[in-house]
């Protein structure tokens, strides 16, 4: 699809623009993150911003919020040309951005975070009066927030609420939200959308960056699409479909149907008994968790952020101290071994074919200072006839194979992976672990930050592993994907297993309820 073929909604003459961008360009070296982008946001509307990885969505919004400065182009706010050189400039223009990673002080209360750093404060602050004025905002838009609660004791949705209220309290009339539903339950997402609709009715202009097409269609008024740093078009949501939006994002037709072949002769691969462990702060992260994973099936793991998903996979992989039993069965030889207490090298020496795609891509999964070839090498240099880091032929071949198969964008196989985009880093990690021919494959947020095209490719690769008899454990945050891809879904809440469901018959509402219900299996 070309840029000229996009259907663009005609602006309503009686609705002025809150934001208008004309010919905005931003370069990092020779790379054009944004090139000649012109788009607008009306007063009192919700605009969704869609695009593949590296399409320039966040860069564009960072220029509106004062984090970056455009190399070329003009920005108009409420019809007046402006220059935004810092977040302070953006605040003064009524622009506030809620980032995916919240900017809050954990030991402060909600009210303290909301007023932190505001001008015009001298002498003791009357927190009672401040809380009263904040409470008016909360009641006006239907937020649910305890202003005296410390941030470290809040859920993800409560922290997000603090960020939104903070921007509104500072006078923001234009709000930008970056992936606002990434770690919310369906119920929390519904509540957030109700709040955003009330804000729209009150004349606020809202821009949402998201990958979830169904949410785009249910919430936004218009959708602007970027592709490879260029503006493709803006469409009326009422005239769009999931298929038409994905086609515009990618530039070609993309199948949105996730295949789910039935398990063939599933056999027990891993049985976890009484898993209990603590996080780095000494807080119990998992409490007496019990479940089984079978060859030839995908076991999905659902839960809001911080429910123990990270500790679960790291414990099985020998990376996190814990109590419990991990009985791994190699069905090719009929042998069973308890992995508890083993480190990753010992697990490998026992012949356990386990691959792990961790949540922390660069800190734990890859060496950011090495290129693709080097990262293939550190996974396998103890194997093969040479057992040496000097033998790089096979790692180089594997790196090239992954680059071509997954479409990794990199200047060369030796370019440090820390210089790649997050999506390309994830492609390298997933590709390497699948190439290791596992019998048990564990993935934490395998498609986080990936565009639709690459996400569908990852789902296909996981299904191929399943059909080869691999037991796949898939931790995900998109419930639609979990329900479409998994055979069974185990739900975690507060470190407890609150249910294990048949993914073919379960609903989002059932899973969402279990994600917020403490209890045991």
N, C-alpha and C positions, 0 to 999 in steps of 0.2 A: 504494500500500500504506500502511495506517495503522499507527501504533505498536502498536495492540492486536492486529494480525494477525501480528506477528512471533512466531516460535516460540522460546521461551526455555527453555534447558536447566535442569532442576531441580537445585539444588545438591546435591552428595552430602553427606549428613549427617556422614560420618566424615572428610571432608576440610575442614579449617578454611580460612578466607579469609586470604590474605596481605595483600590490599588490599581495602578496601570503601569506596566513595564513596557518599555520601548527599546528594542535592539540591545538587550542586555547580553554582554559577553564576559566570560571569566576564563582566564588561562592559567594553568599551572605548568610553567615551562612551555613546552611546545604542545601540550595536551589541552584541548578545548573542553573544559567541563561544561560550559554553557556558551552557545554561539548564536547571537542575533535572536534572542528570545523576546517575543512580544505577546503578552497576555494580560488579562484584567480580572479583577474580582469586584463584584458589585457590592454595594451596601446592603446588608441584610440578606446575604446568601451564603451557602456552604459550597465551597469549591473543593473537589478532590483532585489531587495531583498524582498522576500515575506515570510509571515508567520502569524500564528494566534497571538492573544494577548498572551503575555508572552513567545513567541517563542525565544526571545533573539535578535531580529534584532537591536534595538537601542543600547542595551548593547554592542553588537559586534562592531558597528560603533563608539561607545563612546571610545572603546579601540584604534581604529585607530586614533581618533581625540585627544587622550591624556587626556580624562576626567576620564577614568578608566584604571587600569593597570591589565593585565591578570595574573591569578594565575599560568597558565601553558601554554606553547606553544611558537611558534616563529612567528615573523612578518618579511617579506622581502619586501623591497621597491626597485623596479628596480633591482632585483636580489641580493641585499645586505641585510643581516640580520641587523635589527635595534631594538633599544629599545625606546619606546615612553612613556615618563613619564609625559608629560604635553602638553597642546595645543601648547605651544611654540616649543616643539620638533616636533610636527606634522607640524606646519608652516614651519619649517626649512627643513622638508622632502618633502614639496610641497603638504601637505594634508590639505584641508580645509573643514569644515562641516557647512552647512547651516541648522540650527535647525528650528523646526516647530514654535517655539516662538523666534522671532528675537532678536538679541543682539545689539540694536541701541540706541543712545542717541537722544531722541525726539527733543530737542531744538537745535541740531546741524544740519548743512546742510548735503546733501549727500556726498559732497567732504570731509567735516570734519570727518564724520563717517568712510569714507574709509581709511583715513590716520591715524586715532586715534590709538595711542599706538605703532606706528612703530618705529623700531630702527633707529639710525643714524640721528635723528633730533636734531639739536642744533641751538639755536638762532631763529630769526623770520622765519616763513615758507613762502615761495613764493607760495601763493595759485594759482596765475595765471599759474605758471609753472606746479604745481601739477595738476591743472584742465586740462591743456593741455595734460599731459601724460595719465590721466584717460580717457579723451575724445577719445584718440586713441584706447583704449580698447573697449569703448562703440561702436565706429564706426566699429571696427573690427568684433564684434560678432552680431551687429544689435540690441543692447539694445536701449531702449527709456528711457532717464533719464535726468532730470534737476538737475545739480550738485549744484546749488545754492538754491534749495528748501529745506525747513526744513522738517525733518522726520515727525513731527506731522501733517503736511499738505499733507502727501502722502497717496496714496491708498495702499492696501495690496501688490499688484503686484509690485508697485514702491519700497516698502520697501524690498521686496524679491530681486529685482534687485540690490539694494544697497549692500545687503549681498553677492550676487554672485560676483559683481564687486570688492567688498572689498577683497574677497579671491583671485581673479585673480590678482589684483594689488599687492598682497603680494607674488605672484609667485606660486600660487597653480596650480599643473598640475593634481591633483587627487581631485575631488569634490564629496562630499557626501551630498545629499539632503534628508531631512526627511519630507515626505508627502508634497512635494512642491506645489501640486495643490489643497490642501484641501479647500482653500477659494478663488480660482480663478474662473473667468467666463470661459466658453468654449473658447472665443476669446483670453483671456489672457493665457490660457493653451496652445493653439495652438502657440502663439507667443513664450512662454517659450520653447516649444519643438523645434521650429525652431532655437532658440538660442543654445540649447543644442546640436542639430545636427551639427551646425557650430563649436562648441567647440570640438565635437568628430572628425570632419574632420581636426581640427587643432592639433590632437594628444592628447587631454585631455582624461583622464579616469574618468568616471562618475558612481557613485553608487546612485541609487534612492530607498528609502524606500517608498512603496505606497501600498494602499489596492485596488486601482482601476485597475482591470485586463485588461480592454480595453485599458487603457493608457500604461500598460506594453507591450501589444502586438503591439501597434502602434509605440513605441519609442525604446525599448531596443533591444540589440543584443542577450543577454543571460539573463536567470532568475535563480537565486539561491534561493532555498527554505529551510527554517528552520522550524522545528516542535518540540515544547517542549524543546527548547534549543539545539537541535541536527541538524546537517546538513543532509538534505534528498537527495539533488542532484542539479545539474545545467543542465538546458536544453536550447537548442537553441530556441529562440523565434519563428523562422520560423517553427519549428516543434511542437509548443505548441498551445493550445486552452484555452479559459476561463475555460472550464470544466476540462481539464487535469491539469491545474495549481491549481484550487480549490481542486481537488481530492488529489493532492500531499500535499497541505497545511494542509488539515484536516485528511488525512489518510483513507478516505472513500468517496464514491460518494455523492456529495451534489447537490441538485436541485438548479439551479440558476434562476429559473423562479419565479418571484414575482407575486403572485395571486392578482387579482383585481376584486372582485365580484362587480356587478352593485349595486348601492344604491337601497334599497327597501323602497318605500314610505317615501322619505326624508321630514323632517319637520324642520322648522326654529327653531334652538336652541339658537343661539347667533347673535344679530345684533349690530354691532359696528358703532356708528355715531360720526363723527367729532373728532376722537381721536387725541389729540395733547399733546406732552409731551417733556421734556427736559432731557438731560443726566446729569451725576453728575458734568459736567463742565459748565452747564448752556447753552449748545448748543442744539438747537432744534433737537430732535431725530426722532420724528414723526410729520407730518404736515397734519392735517385734513384727517385722514385715515378713510375710510368707507368700510365695507364689511360684509358679512353674513356667518355663518357656520351652516350646516344642520345636523340633526341626520342621522346616517347611511351613512355618507360620510367622506372621508379624504380630508381635505383642506391643500394642501402643500404650504409652504411659502418659496420662493426663494429670494436670494439677496446676494451680496458680504458681507463679514464681516463688521459689523458696520452700516448696513442699517436701523437699528431700530427693528430687530427681537427680541432682548432681551427685549427692553422696551415694545414692543407690548404685549408679553405674560405676563410679570411682571405687567403691568398695569391692564390687565384683571383679574389677580390673586389677585389684591389688594396689590401688593408689590411695586408699583412705582406710585408716584403722577402724576396726569394727568388731563386734561380737556376732556370731551366727555361723551358719553352715552354707556353703555353696557347692552343691554336688553336681559336678559337670560330667556328663556321659558322652563319650565318643561312640556313636552308634556304628561307626565303620569297623570298630574292633571290639565293641561291647565293654569297654573299660570305663570305670567311674572313679573320679578323684575329687577330693574336697579342696577347693581353691582357697579356703579361708587361711589367712596367715601368710600366703605366698605373695611375693612381690612380682611385678610384671616379667622380670627375667626368669624367675623360677617357674612361673606359669608357662612360659614359652618352652623351657627345658623339659617340662613334663609332656610336651607335645600337644598342649591345648591350643587349638586353632581359634584364638579369640582376637577380634579386631574391635577397636574402640575409637569412635569419632567423638571427642570430648567437646564440651560447650566452649571451653577456652581454646580457641583455634591456635593462637600464636604462643600463649604461655605454656600450654601443655601438649597441644597437638603437633605443632611444627616449630622448627627453629627459624625465627624471622630473619636472621642474618644469612641464611643459606638459600640457595635457589631451589628450583624444583628437583634437580638431579641430586643435590645434597640431601634433601629431605626424603627422597626415595632411599638413599644410601643408609641413613641412620636407622631406618626401619629394618634393614636386611643385611647389614654388613657382616653380621656374625654367621650368616648362612653361606651356602655355596662352596665351591671348591677352593676359593682363595682365602676366605675369611679375613679380608683386609679392606681398609678404606681406599686402597689404591685401585681396586677393581671397580671401575665406574661404567663399564659398557652396559650391563644389564640395567642399572638404575637410570642411565641416560635414556635407554630405549623405553623403559617404563614411563619416565617423565614425558617423553614425546608422545607416547600412546595416550596418556591421560590428557595432555594438552589438546590433542586432536579430538578425542572422543567427547570431552566435556567442554571444549571450546574455551580453554583457559587463555585469557588475554594477558600476555607477558612479553616484554621486549626480547627476552631470551630465557633459556632454561636455567641460566646461572644468575638471573636477576633476583636479588633477595626478595623472598615472598612477602616481607613486611611492606614492600613498596606496591604490592598489588592491592586491588580493591577487596573489600571484605568478601564479596561473592566469589571472586577468583581464588582467594585463600581457601574458602570452604570447598571449592571444587577440587583443589589439590589434595586436601585432607581426605575427603570422601573417596576420591579416586584411588588414593594410595591404600587406604584400609580395605576397600573392596578387592583390590588387586592382590591382597595378601591371602586370598582363598580361605576365608574363615569358615568355621562351623557354627560359631556364635558371633554375631555382629551386633554391636551396641552403638546407637547413634543418639547424640544429644543435640536436638535442634538442627538436623542435617540440612534443612533448606532455609534456615534463618538468613535473611539478607539476600536470598537468591530471587531472580526474576521468575516469571511464570514458566518460560521455556525451559530454563535449567532445572527448576523445581520438578517439572514433569519428567525430565530426564532422570533425576535422582530417584523419583518414585519408581520409574521403570527399572532402574538398576537394583533397587531394593526388592522389587518383585522377582527379578531374575535370580537374585540370591535365594529368595524364598523357594523358588521352583527347583533350585539346585539342592534343596534340603537343608539350607542354613536356617538357624533360629535367629530371627531378627527382633531386637528390642529397640523400639522407636519412640524416643521422647519428643513430643511435638507440642506446639502452642496453638495451632489452628485446629479447632475441633471438627470442622468440616472435613479436613484432610484426614485426621485421625479416624473418623467414622468411615471414610471412603477407602482408606488404605489398609487399616488393621483388620485382623481376624478377631482378636479380643482386645479390650481396653481395660487396663488397671488404673484406677483413680487413686491419687494420693492427696491427702489433706492434712497438713500439720504433722507430717511424718508417719501417718497411719494409712493403711490401705482401707479405703472406704467402700470399695466395690470392684469387682471384676466382671465386665459385661461382654456380651456377644455384640461385636461392632456392627453386625448385619441387622440387628433388631433394635439397638439402643438409639436414643435420641439425644440431641444436643442438650435439651433441658434436663434429662436424667443425669448426664455426665456433669453438667454445670452444677446441679444440686449436690452431687457427691463431692465436687471440688471445694465446696464450702461447708461440708458437714463432717465434723470430727467424729471419729469412731473407728471400728476395726472391721476387718473382713468377716 
